[in-house]
Amino acid sequence: MKDWAALIIAVALFAFLTPGVIFQMPGKNRPIDFVNMKTSLVSILVHAIIYGLLLILFLVILRVHLYV
C-alpha cells in the first residue's frame, strides 16, 4: 500500500493557490482579485507562504493519509 495523501494534497493546493488562477492576494487594485490570470512578485510570495502553511497543517499537524 502506498500513501497518496501527500501527493494529492500538494498538487491540489498548488493548482488552487497558483496566483491569478482562482484568486490573487494581494491584487493589483484590490486586496483580492478573482480570476485575473496576472501575478506579481508580492502575490507569489504570499501564495507560497499560504501553500507552505497549509502543507504543514495537512501533512505534519493533521497527519492526513490516503492508502490505495
N, CA, C and O atoms as a DFTB+ gen file, in Angstrom:
272 C
 N C O
     1  1       0.834      -1.185       0.000
     2  2       0.000       0.000       0.000
     3  2       0.877       1.246       0.000
     4  3       1.896       1.306       0.688
     5  1       0.468       2.224      -0.773
     6  2       1.194       3.482      -0.816
     7  2       0.300       4.588      -0.288
     8  3      -0.917       4.568      -0.475
     9  1       0.918       5.548       0.371
    10  2       0.201       6.695       0.912
    11  2       0.217       7.810      -0.131
    12  3       1.258       8.415      -0.387
    13  1      -0.949       8.079      -0.734
    14  2      -1.075       9.065      -1.790
    15  2      -1.512      10.434      -1.284
    16  3      -1.595      11.372      -2.077
    17  1      -1.791      10.581      -0.011
    18  2      -2.341      11.825       0.523
    19  2      -1.403      13.012       0.301
    20  3      -1.856      14.081      -0.109
    21  1      -0.128      12.846       0.560
    22  2       0.813      13.959       0.420
    23  2       0.855      14.471      -1.015
    24  3       0.826      15.680      -1.245
    25  1       0.923      13.571      -1.966
    26  2       0.971      13.965      -3.371
    27  2      -0.322      14.655      -3.802
    28  3      -0.276      15.697      -4.457
    29  1      -1.463      14.093      -3.447
    30  2      -2.750      14.670      -3.836
    31  2      -2.954      16.044      -3.200
    32  3      -3.408      16.973      -3.868
    33  1      -2.627      16.177      -1.931
    34  2      -2.780      17.460      -1.241
    35  2      -1.846      18.506      -1.852
    36  3      -2.263      19.642      -2.080
    37  1      -0.609      18.144      -2.116
    38  2       0.356      19.094      -2.680
    39  2      -0.070      19.561      -4.070
    40  3       0.008      20.752      -4.371
    41  1      -0.511      18.649      -4.908
    42  2      -0.932      19.013      -6.262
    43  2      -2.190      19.874      -6.230
    44  3      -2.276      20.865      -6.955
    45  1      -3.161      19.512      -5.404
    46  2      -4.399      20.293      -5.325
    47  2      -4.127      21.699      -4.799
    48  3      -4.639      22.673      -5.352
    49  1      -3.331      21.818      -3.742
    50  2      -3.005      23.141      -3.214
    51  2      -2.233      23.967      -4.240
    52  3      -2.479      25.165      -4.381
    53  1      -1.309      23.341      -4.952
    54  2      -0.552      24.067      -5.968
    55  2      -1.477      24.594      -7.055
    56  3      -1.336      25.737      -7.490
    57  1      -2.426      23.768      -7.499
    58  2      -3.348      24.188      -8.558
    59  2      -4.254      25.320      -8.087
    60  3      -4.463      26.287      -8.819
    61  1      -4.793      25.210      -6.876
    62  2      -5.727      26.221      -6.392
    63  2      -5.036      27.493      -5.920
    64  3      -5.637      28.567      -5.965
    65  1      -3.786      27.400      -5.469
    66  2      -3.101      28.565      -4.922
    67  2      -2.109      29.205      -5.883
    68  3      -1.330      30.065      -5.471
    69  1      -2.118      28.812      -7.145
    70  2      -1.283      29.493      -8.125
    71  2      -1.843      30.895      -8.324
    72  3      -3.015      31.042      -8.670
    73  1      -1.028      31.930      -8.112
    74  2      -1.543      33.304      -8.188
    75  2      -2.185      33.617      -9.526
    76  3      -1.593      33.383     -10.580
    77  1      -3.408      34.149      -9.480
    78  2      -4.113      34.563     -10.672
    79  2      -5.050      33.528     -11.245
    80  3      -5.904      33.879     -12.060
    81  1      -4.935      32.257     -10.859
    82  2      -5.806      31.231     -11.430
    83  2      -7.215      31.348     -10.854
    84  3      -8.171      31.535     -11.607
    85  1      -7.359      31.244      -9.552
    86  2      -8.671      31.389      -8.916
    87  2      -8.762      32.744      -8.228
    88  3      -9.746      33.466      -8.391
    89  1      -7.745      33.083      -7.468
    90  2      -7.696      34.399      -6.823
    91  2      -6.246      34.832      -6.681
    92  3      -5.326      34.018      -6.755
    93  1      -6.066      36.117      -6.478
    94  2      -4.732      36.659      -6.269
    95  2      -4.751      37.561      -5.050
    96  3      -5.548      38.495      -4.960
    97  1      -3.847      37.264      -4.101
    98  2      -3.730      38.045      -2.867
    99  2      -2.305      38.533      -2.728
   100  3      -1.428      37.669      -2.723
   101  1      -1.976      39.739      -2.619
   102  2      -2.800      40.920      -2.859
   103  2      -2.952      41.166      -4.348
   104  3      -2.061      40.848      -5.135
   105  1      -4.080      41.732      -4.724
   106  2      -4.343      42.031      -6.124
   107  2      -3.665      43.317      -6.553
   108  3      -3.021      43.988      -5.746
   109  1      -3.809      43.657      -7.814
   110  2      -3.193      44.884      -8.336
   111  2      -3.906      46.125      -7.809
   112  3      -3.257      47.066      -7.353
   113  1      -5.239      46.133      -7.869
   114  2      -6.013      47.308      -7.475
   115  2      -6.860      47.091      -6.229
   116  3      -7.347      48.053      -5.636
   117  1      -7.037      45.842      -5.830
   118  2      -7.857      45.494      -4.667
   119  2      -7.090      44.507      -3.801
   120  3      -6.096      43.930      -4.244
   121  1      -7.549      44.310      -2.562
   122  2      -6.861      43.322      -1.704
   123  2      -6.887      41.904      -2.287
   124  3      -5.917      41.157      -2.158
   125  1      -8.011      41.538      -2.933
   126  2      -8.134      40.218      -3.556
   127  2      -8.750      40.390      -4.933
   128  3      -9.812      40.998      -5.067
   129  1      -8.090      39.855      -5.962
   130  2      -8.634      39.812      -7.321
   131  2      -8.988      38.373      -7.635
   132  3      -8.306      37.447      -7.196
   133  1     -10.067      38.182      -8.402
   134  2     -10.504      36.842      -8.767
   135  2     -10.316      36.610     -10.261
   136  3     -10.709      37.448     -11.074
   137  1      -9.726      35.496     -10.624
   138  2      -9.521      35.007     -11.986
   139  2      -9.015      36.109     -12.913
   140  3      -9.621      36.372     -13.952
   141  1      -7.911      36.752     -12.545
   142  2      -7.382      37.798     -13.402
   143  2      -6.222      37.307     -14.265
   144  3      -5.798      38.015     -15.179
   145  1      -5.702      36.112     -13.995
   146  2      -4.626      35.479     -14.751
   147  2      -3.368      36.349     -14.841
   148  3      -2.595      36.230     -15.792
   149  1      -3.166      37.219     -13.854
   150  2      -1.952      38.030     -13.769
   151  2      -1.340      37.796     -12.398
   152  3      -2.015      37.314     -11.489
   153  1      -0.089      38.129     -12.246
   154  2       0.560      37.906     -10.966
   155  2       1.642      38.957     -10.727
   156  3       2.034      39.686     -11.638
   157  1       2.105      39.016      -9.505
   158  2       3.192      39.913      -9.135
   159  2       4.107      39.177      -8.170
   160  3       3.751      38.116      -7.659
   161  1       5.272      39.733      -7.923
   162  2       6.221      39.091      -7.010
   163  2       5.657      38.996      -5.598
   164  3       5.827      37.977      -4.929
   165  1       4.991      40.045      -5.144
   166  2       4.388      40.033      -3.804
   167  2       3.321      38.944      -3.714
   168  3       3.238      38.225      -2.719
   169  1       2.506      38.829      -4.764
   170  2       1.466      37.806      -4.777
   171  2       2.064      36.405      -4.748
   172  3       1.544      35.525      -4.062
   173  1       3.141      36.191      -5.478
   174  2       3.802      34.886      -5.482
   175  2       4.307      34.541      -4.080
   176  3       4.160      33.404      -3.630
   177  1       4.895      35.507      -3.397
   178  2       5.399      35.263      -2.039
   179  2       4.266      34.966      -1.059
   180  3       4.387      34.060      -0.234
   181  1       3.168      35.718      -1.140
   182  2       2.025      35.481      -0.249
   183  2       1.443      34.096      -0.489
   184  3       1.157      33.375       0.467
   185  1       1.263      33.710      -1.753
   186  2       0.705      32.396      -2.067
   187  2       1.657      31.284      -1.639
   188  3       1.200      30.233      -1.189
   189  1       2.968      31.488      -1.766
   190  2       3.940      30.475      -1.344
   191  2       3.885      30.270       0.167
   192  3       3.973      29.137       0.639
   193  1       3.741      31.345       0.924
   194  2       3.636      31.230       2.382
   195  2       2.359      30.484       2.770
   196  3       2.390      29.603       3.630
   197  1       1.238      30.835       2.136
   198  2      -0.032      30.141       2.420
   199  2       0.085      28.664       2.045
   200  3      -0.366      27.797       2.794
   201  1       0.689      28.372       0.889
   202  2       0.887      26.997       0.435
   203  2       1.693      26.195       1.457
   204  3       1.317      25.079       1.814
   205  1       2.792      26.763       1.922
   206  2       3.630      26.081       2.904
   207  2       2.910      25.839       4.216
   208  3       3.016      24.761       4.801
   209  1       2.176      26.842       4.678
   210  2       1.439      26.680       5.935
   211  2       0.350      25.622       5.827
   212  3       0.148      24.847       6.762
   213  1      -0.355      25.579       4.699
   214  2      -1.393      24.557       4.518
   215  2      -0.782      23.162       4.403
   216  3      -1.343      22.203       4.933
   217  1       0.359      23.030       3.718
   218  2       1.031      21.725       3.662
   219  2       1.440      21.257       5.048
   220  3       1.256      20.088       5.386
   221  1       1.991      22.151       5.851
   222  2       2.351      21.808       7.225
   223  2       1.114      21.381       8.008
   224  3       1.154      20.406       8.758
   225  1       0.008      22.118       7.831
   226  2      -1.226      21.782       8.536
   227  2      -1.693      20.381       8.185
   228  3      -1.956      19.575       9.077
   229  1      -1.800      20.076       6.884
   230  2      -2.339      18.782       6.473
   231  2      -1.379      17.623       6.717
   232  3      -1.803      16.557       7.165
   233  1      -0.101      17.814       6.432
   234  2       0.827      16.686       6.462
   235  2       1.507      16.480       7.804
   236  3       1.795      15.340       8.170
   237  1       1.774      17.542       8.548
   238  2       2.502      17.412       9.808
   239  2       1.552      17.424      10.996
   240  3       1.629      16.551      11.861
   241  1       0.662      18.399      11.048
   242  2      -0.214      18.542      12.214
   243  2      -1.377      17.555      12.169
   244  3      -1.619      16.839      13.140
   245  1      -2.109      17.511      11.033
   246  2      -3.278      16.622      10.943
   247  2      -2.911      15.191      10.533
   248  3      -3.700      14.269      10.741
   249  1      -1.732      15.002       9.958
   250  2      -1.256      13.684       9.517
   251  2      -2.280      12.956       8.652
   252  3      -2.662      11.823       8.943
   253  1      -2.718      13.623       7.584
   254  2      -3.707      13.065       6.662
   255  2      -3.059      11.933       5.859
   256  3      -1.936      12.073       5.374
   257  1      -3.772      10.816       5.724
   258  2      -3.273       9.657       4.962
   259  2      -4.366       9.150       4.050
   260  3      -5.547       9.191       4.395
   261  1      -3.965       8.669       2.877
   262  2      -4.892       8.048       1.915
   263  2      -4.169       6.841       1.330
   264  3      -3.273       6.992       0.500
   265  1      -4.553       5.661       1.757
   266  2      -3.888       4.448       1.293
   267  2      -4.684       3.821       0.160
   268  3      -5.902       3.664       0.245
   269  1      -3.968       3.465      -0.904
   270  2      -4.615       2.843      -2.074
   271  2      -3.956       1.523      -2.338
   272  3      -4.335       0.820      -3.275
